[in-house]
Amino acid sequence: MHILDIVQNSISAGATKIEVLIRIDTVADRLVLEVKDDGCGMSEEMVARVTSPFTTSRTTRKVGLGIPLVKQLADMTNGCFTLQSKVGEGTVLRAEFQFSHLDLPPMGDLVGTMQSLLISAPEAPEFVLTYEKDGKSFVFDTREVRAALGGLPLNLPDVLAWVKDFLTENIMEVETQ
């Protein structure tokens, strides 16, 4: 689903809070991915160009594939894609897919993705992951984890092991209800 690429964009944009929503509705046959941040935002011109793989704000390489690949996947799976951004306020990326579509790849390792984000950005930003399926949901909020840990970094091995167990258990609970 390219979640890691999209969230890395938010981190690069200086976001202090990144919200990721995954909503599965099997009755409506829809999967929604939404990533919202409070980063620096993009100009209207950049928003219009950013779905091209040859548009990037990076200087290390001349292509950026996260957003174009999400848009292409939405288009290929009877879905839709929107990107809203305002300079100084942040960005909201929303992609919707037909859940049963043959071309929709498996979700991927969501737990591993979240662990990777915590390893690469243990101090900031704050992450809020909401996982919903057919009206059942759970929320993982790093602000709550940080409060419980009393300031310990989130990239400690024991913390990452707990995060893995917590996310795995809660995703399975939502999936099997």
Secondary structure, DSSP 8 states (H G I E B T S, - for coil): --HHHHHHHHHHTT-SEEEEEEEEETTTTEEEEEEEE-SS---HHHHHHTTSTT--S-SS-S---HHHHHHHHHHHTT-EEEEEEETTTEEEEEEEEETT-TT------HHHHHHHHHHH-SSS-EEEEEEEETTEEEEEEHHHHHHHHTT--TTSHHHHHHHHHHHHHHHHHHHH-
